[in-house]
Amino acid sequence: MSEAVTEILRHKNYIVDAVFDGEEALDYILSEKYDGIILDVMMPKLSGIQVLEAIRRKGIGTPVLLLTAKAEISDKVEGLNAGADDYLAKPFAMPELVARVGALVRRSGEIIPDDMTLGNVTLNRQSYELSTKSGEIRLSKKEYLMMEILMKSSGRPISTETFMTRIWGYDSEAEVNVVWVYISYLRKKLAALDADIQISALRGRGYVLEAVKNA
C-alpha cells in the first residue's frame, strides 16, 4: 500500500518521503518541513497516534491525515482528539485519497504557489517551465522535481541520496550518477536563461542552489 500511495502522489506531482515505521516517521517529521503528513495508525515501533501526539506536543501543526483499518467511531474520535485533521479508513479509493491530500495541504496555509521564484528565476508548478526575462524552458518531470526540491531548500545542501529517494524511489534500480546527469541538465538550462542562481556541489554534502558569484 505504501508503494501504491507513494506512486500515485508522485504522479500527481507531490514530492513524497515514504517511511515504514513510526520512529522513522517521527525522525523525518522533526528534521524536515512538510506541507502534509499521512500516518498509518498501525505502524511498528510507534503507532500513528503516538507519532501524531508527539509532533503536536512539539508544536508542529502540519496537517495530518490518518489511514487505518479501524472504522469505528471511537477510533476516529481518538485520532481526531490526538490532533489529526482528517481520517480515512481502509479500504479506500485512490481518487478519494488524492482529493483529501489536496484539501489537507490547502488548509495548511503554507501552500507553495504555482510560481516559485528565486533570484531572477521562476519555476511554474503547472507548466514545468523554468523562466527568466531572457525566456523560458520546459523541464522534464524529473528535472522539475529536482529543481523544486532545490528551490524549496535554497541555501541548504541536498544529498544525492535524498534526490534518489524522493525522485526515483527506494526501490529504483537507477545508478546514483543519474543525479549528476540531471544536475548537469539543469545547470545548462539555468545558464541558457542567464539565471543569477546556480547549482553548486559541496563535497560530501550534496548540491545547493545559491546566487551566482559576482552576479
N, C-alpha and C positions, 0 to 999 in steps of 0.2 A: 504494500500500500504506500509506503514511503516513497518508493521509486516512482509509482504512478502519479502521486501528488506532486512530487518534485518536477517530473517531466511536463505535466500539464501546466504548471505555473511558469516554468521556464518558457514554454511555448507561448504563453500569454505575456512574455517579456518581463517577468519578475526575475530578480536575482535571488537565488534560493540557497541557503545553507541547510543541509539535511544532517541531523544527528540521530543517534539511536538509543540513547538512554537519558534519564533525567539529569544526571550530574553533568554530562557533556552539554546538554541544553542550557543548563544554568550558567556554565562557564562561557558559552557563546554569547548569551544574552548580556552578561556582565561585562564582556570585553568588546562588544560591537554595538552599533546603534541601528536598530531595525525599524521599519515602518509598520510591521505587523508580525505577530508570532502565532504559529499553530502548535498546540500542545496536545499530544495524545494522553489521555488520563492514565492509561495502563502502560506506563513505561518502566523498565528496570531501574534499579538503584534509587531513583526518586520518581514519584508519580507526577503526572502533570499538575495535579492540585498542589503538591508540595513545591514544585518549581514556581507555580503561579504565586503562591503565598510568599515565597522567598523574595521574588522580584518586587512584589508590591510593598513588602516591608522595607525594601531599599529605596522606595520612592520611584521605581521605574513604572511609568504609566503607559508604555507601549500597548496598543490594543492586542488582546489575546482571544483567539478562537480555540475552544476546547473540542477535541474529537474523542468520542468514546462509544463503546458498545452499550453503555448503560443509558437507557432511555426513560428511567423512572423520574417522576417529578422531583423527588427528594434529591436525586443525584444532580439534576440540573440546578436546583436551588443551591446545593453545596458549591458547585462550580461558580455560579454567579456571585454568591456571597464571598467567595475567595478572591474575586476581582476579575473574573472573566467578562469579556464584552459580548461574546456570542458563544453558542453551544450547538454542535452538530452531532447527531447520533449516527452510528454506523448501522446498516449500510447506507451510504448517501450517493447521490448522483454528482458526478464531477462538475457539471454546469452550475449546480447549486453551490458547491464549494467555492468555485471561482467567483461567483456573484457575491458570496458572503465575504470572501477575502477582499474583493474590491470595495465593498461597503466598509469593511474594517479599516483599511488604510485611509479611506476618505475621511473617516471620523477622527483620525489621529491628529489632524491639524498640522501635520508635518509632511504633507504630500509633496513629492518632487513635482514641480510644474512641467508642462510639456517641453518647455525650453529651459535647458540648463546652460548657464553662462559662466565662463571663467576667462579672465583676460579679455581678449577680443574674439574669443571662440564661443560659438553657441552649438549645443547638441540638442536636436529635436527628438523626443522620445517616440513620436508617432511616425515620422517620416524616415528616421535613422540618418538624417542629414547633419553633417558637420559643416559649419559655415563661419565665415568672417565677411568683412566688407569686400574682400577680394573674390568671393564666390562661395560655392557650396559643393560638397562631395557626399554622395550617398554611401554609407558604410554597409558592409555585410552584417549579419546578425551578431556574429561573434566579435567583430570589430566594435560594433555598437556597445555590446555588453561590457567589453573590456574598457572602452572609453568612459562609459557610465560609472564603472567602479572607480576609475582613476579620478574622475571629476568629483565624485562624492567624497573621495578621500584625499582631496588636494592637499599636498604638503606632507602626506603620510605614506610611507613606503608600503607597497602591496607585494607580497611574496609570490614567487612563481607557483608555489603550492596552492595559494589562495585562488589565483586565477584558474588553475587546473580544476580545483574542487567546485568553484562557483559557476564556471562556464562549461567545462567539459564533463564534470560529474565524477563521483567517487570511482565508478566502475569503468571509466573511459580507458581505452587501450592506446590513446594518443600518447606520443612521447612528449616529455616536458619541453623539448626545444620548439614545440609548436607555439608556445607562449612568445618566445623570442621572435618567431616569424611574424606573428600578428602585431607585436610591438613595432617591428620594422615597417609593416604596412602603415600603421598609424603615424609613425614618425614622418614618413614620406608624405602622407596626406596633410599633416599639420604644416609641414614645410611648404607644400604646394599652395596652401591657403594663406601664407605669410602670417602664421599664428605667432602670438607673442608668448605662448606657453610651449613647453617641450616635455618629453618623457625622458627622464634621466634614470640610469641604472646605478644602484647603490650596492656595492659589493657585499654579498652575503645577506642583503636585506630585501632586495627586490627592485621594483620600479616606482618612481614617484613623478607626479605631474607638477611642474613648477614653472616660474617665469623664465623666459629665455634670458640668458646672461647678456647684459648690455642692450636689452631690447628697448 
